[in-house]
Amino acid sequence: MITTPDDRSLTVRDRLMLPGLILGVGLGGFVDGIMLHQVLQWHHMLSSTGSDHLGLKRYPVDTVPGLRMNTVWDGFFHVFTWICVLVGLAVLYRRTAPGDRPSWRTPPLWGWIIAGAGLFNLVEGTVDHQILGIHHVRTGPHRIWWDLGFLALGAVLLIGGTLLARRRPLEVR
């Protein structure tokens, strides 16, 4: 397990940081995958087209084989986000004593979850959109603005979540 025996010596805020960030990465990934990949269909994991400076093969979504490959990789992406949520919940459960269970209501937990979602946007947006170029938020003539907006949203979530996490936790009764 990710936790150590001395977890109880940490403050409530510190005990909630790791599980909150992991949950935020998983939940942020679910928002991306469900909304942008499935509902809006703006992109899939490998959907970018055009020349690639890294030599990665492209899988366009306007062909059946390309869409099939994108669907498989979207599935792997969702497995990763699902595992993040399960791990985050396990760490949260381990780091909270039975009397601490109302920590679901504490600003630090929700702050770290929001910060984790922002962290997801920043890492995924930088690595997949900018460095690897395997997909973009939305293709077309203004794709850089969609990508930059995704990064800006990530920064706002990370900063706002961190500020919320630093608020004094509610008293556990």
N, C-alpha and C positions, 0 to 999 in steps of 0.2 A: 504494500500500500504506500501511497505517497506521504502519508502523515508519519510523525514520529511520536514516541511515548510522551514527550514533554509538550505536546500541543496544548494541554490544559493551562500551561503557564503563559500562553500568549493572550493578549487582549482579545476581546470579542471581535474588534475590527480586524486584527491580524489573523485570527482564526478563520474569518470569512473571506479573506482576500483570495487565497488559492482556489477554493471551490467556486467563489463568485466569478473569477476570471475564466476558469475552465467552463463553467456553465454559460458564461457570456459568449465565449468562442463558439460553443456548440449551438446555442440559440441564435447567435448572429449568422452562423452558417446556414441554419434552417431557414431563416428569413431570406437570405440570398438565394438558396437553392429552390425554395418553394415559390417565392415571388418572381425572381428574375429568370430562373431556369424554366419553371413549369407554368405558372399562371401568365406572366407577361411574355414568356418565350423570347426574351431579349438576347439571351446567350445560353450556351451550354459549356461544359468544361473544356471542350476542344474545338469550339466552333469558329475561332478566328480564321479569316481567309487572307490571302495575299502572301507576299514574300516574308520569310522569317530569317532573321539574322542568326538564330540558333540552329537552324536546319530541322526544326520539328515538323513532322507531317501534319497537314491540316485535314480536318474531317468536317466538311461543310454540311449544314443541316438540311440542305435542299436536295440531298440524295438519300435513298433508303439506307445504304451502307454507312454513310456519314452520320445520319440521325441515330442509327443503331449504336454506333461506337460512342457517340455523345451521351446517349441514354445510359449505357453501361458505366461510363465515367461519372456521370451525374449520380448514379447509384453508389459508386465508391465514395464520392464526396459526401453523400447523405449518411453512409455507414460511418465515416469519420466524425461527422457532426453528432450523430447519435451516440457514438462511443464517448465523445467529449461530455455530453449531457449525463450519461450514466456515471462516468468517472467523477464529474463535478458533484453529482448527488451523493455518491459514495463518500467522497472526501468531506462534504458538508455534514453528512450524517455522523461520520466518525469524529469530526471536530466539534460537534455540539453535544453537550451532555443532555440527558433527558429533560432537565429543567430549562435548558437553553432552546428547546425546540421552537419557541415562538420567534426565533431569529429570522424567520421568513418575513417578518414585519420590519426588520431593522434597516435603516438607511445604508449601513455599510454593505450588507449583502446585495441589495439592489444596485447600489453604486458600483460594486465590483462586477456584477453581471452586466451592467450597461458599459462599463469600461472594457470588459472582455469582448463585448460585441464590437466596440470601436477598435479594439486590438485586432479582431478578426478582419474588419474592413481594411485596416492599414496594411496588415501582412498580406492578405489575399489580393488586395488592390495593387500593392507594389510588386509582389512576386508574379501572380498570374496575369495581371493586366499590363504592367510596364516591363518587367524584366523578361519573362518567358513569352508574353504576348499570346498565350494560348486562347484567350478570349478577352472581350471587353464588355463593359456594362451594357452598352448598346452600340451596335455597329452603325456605320453611316458617316456622313460628312462631319458630324459634331462629336464623334466618339471620344475625343480627348476631354471634352467638357463633361461628359457623363462619367468618365474615369476619374477626373479631378474632383467632381462632386461626390463620388463614392469615397475618395480619400478624405475629402473635407468632412463628410458626415462621420467617418471613422474618427477623425481628430476631435470633432465636437463630442462624440459619444465617449471617447477615452478621457477627455478633460472633464466633461460634465460628470461622468460616472465616478472619476477619482475624487472630484470635489464632494459629490454626494456621499461617497464612502468615508470621507473624513469627518462627516457630521457625527455628532455624539449618538451612539446607539440608544435605542429605547431601553428603558429599565426592564429586565426580565423578572417577572413575578411568579 
